[in-house]
Amino acid sequence: MPDLRHSPISRKLTIMNVLVSGAALLAASVAFLAYDQYTFRQNLIRSLSAEAQIVGSNSVSALIFDDPDSAQQTLSALHNLPHVITAAIFTPDGHTFAQYARSEHERLANPGDPSGKAIATFRGNELIVRQPIIFQGRQVGSVFIRSDLAEAQQRLQQYGGIAILVLSLSLASALLLSSVVRRSVATPIVELANTARLVSEERNYSVRAKPTGSRDEVATLIEAFNSMLAQIQQRDAALQSAQTELERRVEERTRQLVSANRELEAFSYSVSHDLRGPLEVISGFTYILASEHGRKLDSSGKECINQIENASRRMAELIDDLLNLSRVSTTAMHNERVDLSGIAKEIADQLCRQEPSRRVEFIIRDCDTVRGDARLLRIVMENLMRNSWKYTSKHEQAHIEFACETRRERPVFYVRDDGAGFDPAHAKRLFKPFQRLHGAVDFPGTGIGLATVQRIIARHGGEIWAEGAVEKGATFYFSL
Amino acid sequence: MTRQAQPARSLRGKLTTLSSWCACLSLILLLCSDSFAFPGPEPNRPTQYDVEAAYLFNFGRFVSWPITEPPSGQFLICILGDDPFGLTLDKTVSGENLHGKRVADKRISHPQDAVGCSILYISSSESSRLSKILPLLKDAPVLTVSDMPDFAQQGGMIQFIVRDGRVRFVVNMGPTQTDGLALSSELLKVALEVIPPKGSH
């Protein structure tokens, strides 16, 4: 038999019905059988005692006048009672006066205590009755009758058979009736369970359990289940609409942001572009002023012109950098193979040519090519290497290294120098536009280069970070 | 007692059988030790007259007499002629009651003295006078008992006969009926012979 705990509820109900009715009937049958046996035995005692009394009173004269034959005759009447195995009459002093046996093989009774009172005892499968024979107030002997309980056993068997028959009939009818019960109790629960499974498996909250039409707890359960489903559906719908609304809003905001950004970039581009015109006019006319009217100016005037020229040049650089920054964000990306080591060598040569007086040792390692936009990556390399070149300018002897390594299974490139370095506490400010850690007097610059580099790296889906310490050099790492 | 092969029983049944057998065995041993202690002929065995004395008294228990005003308040058992019982009868009846009267025994030598007796034992010494004695008692409610041969045939009521070493008796119904005595069927049942009254079977 399979484990009852895991069997379906209808089977449980059936088994419960059968068990309950079976147990009740069994208890009733056992009680009935026990009571029947009890009363039967009591009746047997009564009838056998009466029999013994009759035998005794019929044997009084035989005992008194010492006539065992007569007593024997009286006893032999007992053969009409087939359940009597043996019987005997004893004299008061314990001698056997007369005896009777159903068959020759039966062992005869022994007197025990012949003077004793009437007794009736069950021994094994036998009933033994002893009855004193009293005549005119005096005991003249005693009668023993030993009877078997075959009738009781037969009765037990018959009644047991009937009980088993009734039991099996009742169990069969309980089985039949339980199908009716199953219909009214188990079926709605099973359907409810099926619906619940459907809901949880398919996440379909639109199904509903079928109401039973009755007003019991199962109906309440189904009703509650359906109302829970309705609530879930409602909340689902509300959640869905809220999400749609949110997405719509995000999209709208994004669109607004994108257009605002674009406008801003266009604005900054056009501003930078448009600023160039007047600047060129300023620097052009300043050049003319210096070259054609320089002689008319005293040293202080020449110094003013010099200051104007320097400022114009710085402004031009600033405008170029701003244009680069806005271009980096807006221009389309190409995807091609880029040899960063080759670019590093070109830039190093270029730098050495520009300032041959400086003693800088370049160490360029050969790294694997990467995929990315060659023009943008060149901007990255130029910015990083020019930075290193710039910040080592105060040192007599300097080293600049480009190399690569593998960190967390990704290639990481770095540019390292042993220049001025920076305070690590401000490392994050490095990459923000117009933020500079060094004064313009020490190291000229616009503060836009590293911001541009970060934008390019971000567009390539990579990361950039810096390590360093004041006067201990700086290392700029990036991955793509 | 014989023990035959019994069908297999429960342990309790076996134990019961065992204990009853033990009881039997000890009883047998007890009886054996008794017989060893008193070897030879049994000294306590009652003689014929001991038995007859007891029977005389016991007849009184199975016979009812017509209600007459008794001369004495006693139930008299009388012995006519030589007394064969000696002290036995005295011992038997002493302290006994029958039909609400105290039982007493009395020796008489003349049948006329039998008035007031309920039971009359006629000794065999009176056998020659029997034909004269019986008619004298004809209408008196007296149960006549004797161990004379042919006592019943001659009109006596109860005659002792020793058969197979056992004291038995013959009942003659005729005279008991004419005298108004009622003999219990129990008594007749154990009688060796019952002579029916004349004119009936």
Chai-1 contact restraints between the chains, C-beta under 6 A:
chainA,res_idxA,chainB,res_idxB,connection_type,confidence,min_distance_angstrom,max_distance_angstrom,comment,restraint_id
A,S61,B,E186,contact,1.0,0.0,6.0,A-B,restraint_1
A,S61,B,L187,contact,1.0,0.0,6.0,A-B,restraint_2
A,S61,B,K189,contact,1.0,0.0,6.0,A-B,restraint_3
A,S61,B,V190,contact,1.0,0.0,6.0,A-B,restraint_4
A,A62,B,V190,contact,1.0,0.0,6.0,A-B,restraint_5
A,I64,B,N58,contact,1.0,0.0,6.0,A-B,restraint_6
A,F65,B,V190,contact,1.0,0.0,6.0,A-B,restraint_7
A,D67,B,V190,contact,1.0,0.0,6.0,A-B,restraint_8
A,S70,B,K189,contact,1.0,0.0,6.0,A-B,restraint_9
A,S70,B,V190,contact,1.0,0.0,6.0,A-B,restraint_10
A,H105,B,Q4,contact,1.0,0.0,6.0,A-B,restraint_11
A,R107,B,M1,contact,1.0,0.0,6.0,A-B,restraint_12
A,R107,B,R3,contact,1.0,0.0,6.0,A-B,restraint_13
A,L108,B,M1,contact,1.0,0.0,6.0,A-B,restraint_14
A,N110,B,C24,contact,1.0,0.0,6.0,A-B,restraint_15
A,R123,B,T16,contact,1.0,0.0,6.0,A-B,restraint_16
A,G124,B,G13,contact,1.0,0.0,6.0,A-B,restraint_17
A,G124,B,T16,contact,1.0,0.0,6.0,A-B,restraint_18
